[in-house]
Amino acid sequence: MMNSSFKDDYLRMTGTEYRVGIKSVIQILFSFQIRYVRLWRKANQKMTVLRKLRLLRYARKYGLEISPGAKIGKGLYLGHPYNITVASGVVLGNNVNLHKGCTIGRENRGAREGVPTIGSCVAVGINATVIGNIHIGNDVMIAPNSFVNFNVPDHSVVVGNPGVIHQKEEATTGYIAFKV
């Protein structure tokens, strides 16, 4: 039985609802990001040795290192999913897009020691880095190659290294499709 979170992830990544049938089976078999998210969701329900080994295999093969200790809401979208890192303890809201090379990680010392909390409807661009005990609001676009180690309010676009916040209503319009 497929859990509802995976069905929402499937919708976000394919644009179609999950239905038991040959089309869904083919998409799962030939799309490694869908297979990875399905495996990750199952492993979070019950971690077995086989699931752990498969997650490690995917981590080595594709660089998808999403910790089982991360808390991820419905509708995760992995765009160009290579070398994506999400640390243990990170909290991601619903309808989050993660793109190639992005890192959402821990800061080990200093005033921001800890991991980020990211709201809903957030797009993290290619090679963007989000670290530390910070809060990223809802409807936030983090541009490619940006470095974010500070709080970001709702309805914002963050650009650059160091990141600069630009307020913008509907910041993720056109970037986040098939919301759940």
Contacts in CASP RR format, 6 or more apart in sequence:
PFRMAT RR
TARGET T0000
AUTHOR 0000-0000-0000
METHOD contacts of the structure
MODEL  1
MMNSSFKDDYLRMTGTEYRVGIKSVIQILFSFQIRYVRLWRKANQKMTVL
RKLRLLRYARKYGLEISPGAKIGKGLYLGHPYNITVASGVVLGNNVNLHK
GCTIGRENRGAREGVPTIGSCVAVGINATVIGNIHIGNDVMIAPNSFVNF
NVPDHSVVVGNPGVIHQKEEATTGYIAFKV
2 18 0 8 1.000
3 41 0 8 1.000
3 42 0 8 1.000
3 45 0 8 1.000
4 74 0 8 1.000
5 41 0 8 1.000
5 73 0 8 1.000
5 74 0 8 1.000
5 75 0 8 1.000
6 18 0 8 1.000
6 37 0 8 1.000
6 38 0 8 1.000
6 41 0 8 1.000
7 17 0 8 1.000
7 18 0 8 1.000
8 74 0 8 1.000
8 75 0 8 1.000
8 94 0 8 1.000
8 180 0 8 1.000
9 34 0 8 1.000
9 37 0 8 1.000
9 38 0 8 1.000
9 41 0 8 1.000
9 74 0 8 1.000
9 75 0 8 1.000
9 76 0 8 1.000
9 77 0 8 1.000
10 16 0 8 1.000
10 17 0 8 1.000
10 18 0 8 1.000
10 24 0 8 1.000
10 27 0 8 1.000
10 34 0 8 1.000
11 17 0 8 1.000
11 18 0 8 1.000
11 75 0 8 1.000
11 178 0 8 1.000
11 180 0 8 1.000
12 75 0 8 1.000
12 76 0 8 1.000
12 77 0 8 1.000
12 95 0 8 1.000
12 177 0 8 1.000
12 178 0 8 1.000
12 179 0 8 1.000
12 180 0 8 1.000
13 31 0 8 1.000
13 33 0 8 1.000
13 34 0 8 1.000
13 37 0 8 1.000
13 77 0 8 1.000
13 78 0 8 1.000
14 27 0 8 1.000
14 31 0 8 1.000
14 34 0 8 1.000
15 177 0 8 1.000
15 178 0 8 1.000
16 23 0 8 1.000
18 24 0 8 1.000
27 34 0 8 1.000
28 34 0 8 1.000
28 35 0 8 1.000
28 38 0 8 1.000
29 35 0 8 1.000
32 58 0 8 1.000
32 62 0 8 1.000
32 81 0 8 1.000
33 64 0 8 1.000
33 78 0 8 1.000
33 79 0 8 1.000
33 81 0 8 1.000
35 58 0 8 1.000
36 55 0 8 1.000
36 58 0 8 1.000
36 62 0 8 1.000
36 64 0 8 1.000
36 66 0 8 1.000
36 78 0 8 1.000
36 81 0 8 1.000
37 76 0 8 1.000
37 78 0 8 1.000
39 51 0 8 1.000
39 54 0 8 1.000
39 55 0 8 1.000
39 58 0 8 1.000
40 55 0 8 1.000
40 66 0 8 1.000
40 68 0 8 1.000
40 72 0 8 1.000
42 51 0 8 1.000
43 51 0 8 1.000
43 52 0 8 1.000
43 55 0 8 1.000
43 68 0 8 1.000
44 68 0 8 1.000
44 69 0 8 1.000
47 68 0 8 1.000
55 68 0 8 1.000
58 64 0 8 1.000
59 65 0 8 1.000
62 81 0 8 1.000
62 82 0 8 1.000
62 83 0 8 1.000
63 82 0 8 1.000
63 83 0 8 1.000
63 84 0 8 1.000
63 85 0 8 1.000
64 78 0 8 1.000
64 81 0 8 1.000
64 82 0 8 1.000
64 84 0 8 1.000
65 84 0 8 1.000
65 85 0 8 1.000
65 86 0 8 1.000
66 72 0 8 1.000
66 84 0 8 1.000
66 85 0 8 1.000
66 86 0 8 1.000
67 86 0 8 1.000
67 87 0 8 1.000
67 88 0 8 1.000
67 89 0 8 1.000
67 90 0 8 1.000
68 88 0 8 1.000
69 88 0 8 1.000
69 89 0 8 1.000
70 86 0 8 1.000
70 87 0 8 1.000
70 88 0 8 1.000
70 89 0 8 1.000
70 90 0 8 1.000
70 91 0 8 1.000
70 92 0 8 1.000
71 89 0 8 1.000
71 90 0 8 1.000
71 91 0 8 1.000
71 92 0 8 1.000
72 86 0 8 1.000
72 92 0 8 1.000
72 93 0 8 1.000
72 96 0 8 1.000
73 92 0 8 1.000
73 93 0 8 1.000
73 94 0 8 1.000
73 96 0 8 1.000
74 94 0 8 1.000
74 95 0 8 1.000
74 180 0 8 1.000
75 94 0 8 1.000
75 95 0 8 1.000
75 96 0 8 1.000
75 180 0 8 1.000
76 92 0 8 1.000
76 96 0 8 1.000
76 98 0 8 1.000
77 95 0 8 1.000
77 96 0 8 1.000
77 97 0 8 1.000
77 98 0 8 1.000
77 176 0 8 1.000
78 84 0 8 1.000
78 98 0 8 1.000
78 99 0 8 1.000
79 97 0 8 1.000
79 98 0 8 1.000
79 99 0 8 1.000
79 100 0 8 1.000
80 99 0 8 1.000
80 100 0 8 1.000
80 126 0 8 1.000
81 98 0 8 1.000
81 100 0 8 1.000
82 100 0 8 1.000
82 101 0 8 1.000
83 100 0 8 1.000
83 101 0 8 1.000
84 98 0 8 1.000
84 99 0 8 1.000
84 100 0 8 1.000
84 101 0 8 1.000
84 102 0 8 1.000
84 103 0 8 1.000
85 101 0 8 1.000
85 102 0 8 1.000
85 103 0 8 1.000
85 104 0 8 1.000
85 105 0 8 1.000
86 92 0 8 1.000
86 98 0 8 1.000
86 104 0 8 1.000
86 105 0 8 1.000
87 104 0 8 1.000
87 105 0 8 1.000
87 106 0 8 1.000
87 115 0 8 1.000
88 106 0 8 1.000
88 115 0 8 1.000
89 115 0 8 1.000
90 104 0 8 1.000
90 105 0 8 1.000
90 115 0 8 1.000
90 116 0 8 1.000
90 117 0 8 1.000
90 118 0 8 1.000
91 115 0 8 1.000
91 116 0 8 1.000
91 117 0 8 1.000
91 118 0 8 1.000
91 119 0 8 1.000
92 104 0 8 1.000
92 118 0 8 1.000
92 119 0 8 1.000
92 122 0 8 1.000
93 118 0 8 1.000
93 119 0 8 1.000
93 120 0 8 1.000
93 122 0 8 1.000
94 120 0 8 1.000
94 121 0 8 1.000
94 179 0 8 1.000
94 180 0 8 1.000
95 120 0 8 1.000
95 121 0 8 1.000
95 122 0 8 1.000
95 176 0 8 1.000
95 179 0 8 1.000
95 180 0 8 1.000
96 118 0 8 1.000
96 119 0 8 1.000
96 120 0 8 1.000
96 121 0 8 1.000
96 122 0 8 1.000
96 123 0 8 1.000
96 124 0 8 1.000
97 122 0 8 1.000
97 123 0 8 1.000
97 124 0 8 1.000
97 125 0 8 1.000
97 175 0 8 1.000
97 176 0 8 1.000
98 104 0 8 1.000
98 124 0 8 1.000
98 125 0 8 1.000
99 123 0 8 1.000
99 124 0 8 1.000
99 125 0 8 1.000
99 126 0 8 1.000
99 128 0 8 1.000
99 144 0 8 1.000
100 126 0 8 1.000
100 127 0 8 1.000
101 126 0 8 1.000
101 127 0 8 1.000
101 128 0 8 1.000
102 124 0 8 1.000
102 125 0 8 1.000
102 126 0 8 1.000
102 127 0 8 1.000
102 128 0 8 1.000
102 129 0 8 1.000
102 130 0 8 1.000
103 128 0 8 1.000
103 129 0 8 1.000
103 130 0 8 1.000
103 131 0 8 1.000
104 115 0 8 1.000
104 116 0 8 1.000
104 118 0 8 1.000
104 124 0 8 1.000
104 130 0 8 1.000
104 131 0 8 1.000
105 115 0 8 1.000
105 116 0 8 1.000
105 129 0 8 1.000
105 130 0 8 1.000
105 131 0 8 1.000
105 132 0 8 1.000
106 114 0 8 1.000
106 115 0 8 1.000
106 131 0 8 1.000
106 132 0 8 1.000
107 113 0 8 1.000
107 114 0 8 1.000
107 115 0 8 1.000
107 131 0 8 1.000
107 132 0 8 1.000
107 133 0 8 1.000
107 149 0 8 1.000
108 114 0 8 1.000
112 131 0 8 1.000
112 132 0 8 1.000
112 133 0 8 1.000
112 134 0 8 1.000
112 149 0 8 1.000
113 132 0 8 1.000
113 133 0 8 1.000
114 132 0 8 1.000
114 133 0 8 1.000
115 132 0 8 1.000
115 133 0 8 1.000
116 130 0 8 1.000
116 131 0 8 1.000
116 132 0 8 1.000
116 133 0 8 1.000
116 134 0 8 1.000
116 135 0 8 1.000
116 136 0 8 1.000
117 134 0 8 1.000
117 135 0 8 1.000
117 136 0 8 1.000
118 124 0 8 1.000
118 130 0 8 1.000
118 136 0 8 1.000
118 137 0 8 1.000
118 140 0 8 1.000
119 135 0 8 1.000
119 136 0 8 1.000
119 137 0 8 1.000
119 138 0 8 1.000
119 140 0 8 1.000
120 138 0 8 1.000
120 139 0 8 1.000
121 138 0 8 1.000
121 139 0 8 1.000
121 140 0 8 1.000
121 172 0 8 1.000
121 176 0 8 1.000
121 179 0 8 1.000
122 136 0 8 1.000
122 137 0 8 1.000
122 138 0 8 1.000
122 139 0 8 1.000
122 140 0 8 1.000
122 141 0 8 1.000
122 142 0 8 1.000
122 172 0 8 1.000
123 140 0 8 1.000
123 141 0 8 1.000
123 142 0 8 1.000
123 172 0 8 1.000
123 175 0 8 1.000
123 176 0 8 1.000
124 130 0 8 1.000
124 142 0 8 1.000
125 142 0 8 1.000
125 143 0 8 1.000
125 144 0 8 1.000
125 146 0 8 1.000
126 144 0 8 1.000
126 145 0 8 1.000
127 144 0 8 1.000
127 145 0 8 1.000
128 142 0 8 1.000
128 143 0 8 1.000
128 144 0 8 1.000
128 145 0 8 1.000
128 146 0 8 1.000
128 147 0 8 1.000
128 148 0 8 1.000
129 146 0 8 1.000
129 147 0 8 1.000
129 148 0 8 1.000
130 136 0 8 1.000
130 142 0 8 1.000
130 148 0 8 1.000
130 149 0 8 1.000
131 148 0 8 1.000
131 149 0 8 1.000
132 149 0 8 1.000
134 148 0 8 1.000
134 149 0 8 1.000
134 150 0 8 1.000
134 151 0 8 1.000
134 152 0 8 1.000
135 151 0 8 1.000
135 152 0 8 1.000
136 142 0 8 1.000
136 148 0 8 1.000
136 151 0 8 1.000
136 152 0 8 1.000
137 152 0 8 1.000
137 153 0 8 1.000
137 154 0 8 1.000
137 156 0 8 1.000
138 154 0 8 1.000
138 155 0 8 1.000
139 154 0 8 1.000
139 155 0 8 1.000
139 156 0 8 1.000
139 170 0 8 1.000
139 171 0 8 1.000
139 172 0 8 1.000
140 152 0 8 1.000
140 154 0 8 1.000
140 155 0 8 1.000
140 156 0 8 1.000
140 157 0 8 1.000
140 158 0 8 1.000
140 171 0 8 1.000
140 172 0 8 1.000
141 156 0 8 1.000
141 157 0 8 1.000
141 158 0 8 1.000
141 168 0 8 1.000
141 171 0 8 1.000
141 172 0 8 1.000
141 175 0 8 1.000
142 148 0 8 1.000
142 152 0 8 1.000
142 157 0 8 1.000
142 158 0 8 1.000
143 157 0 8 1.000
143 158 0 8 1.000
143 159 0 8 1.000
143 160 0 8 1.000
145 160 0 8 1.000
145 161 0 8 1.000
146 158 0 8 1.000
146 159 0 8 1.000
146 160 0 8 1.000
146 161 0 8 1.000
146 163 0 8 1.000
147 160 0 8 1.000
147 161 0 8 1.000
147 162 0 8 1.000
147 163 0 8 1.000
148 158 0 8 1.000
148 163 0 8 1.000
150 163 0 8 1.000
152 158 0 8 1.000
152 165 0 8 1.000
153 165 0 8 1.000
153 167 0 8 1.000
155 167 0 8 1.000
155 168 0 8 1.000
155 169 0 8 1.000
155 170 0 8 1.000
155 171 0 8 1.000
156 165 0 8 1.000
156 166 0 8 1.000
156 167 0 8 1.000
156 168 0 8 1.000
156 171 0 8 1.000
157 165 0 8 1.000
157 166 0 8 1.000
157 168 0 8 1.000
157 171 0 8 1.000
158 164 0 8 1.000
158 165 0 8 1.000
158 166 0 8 1.000
159 166 0 8 1.000
END
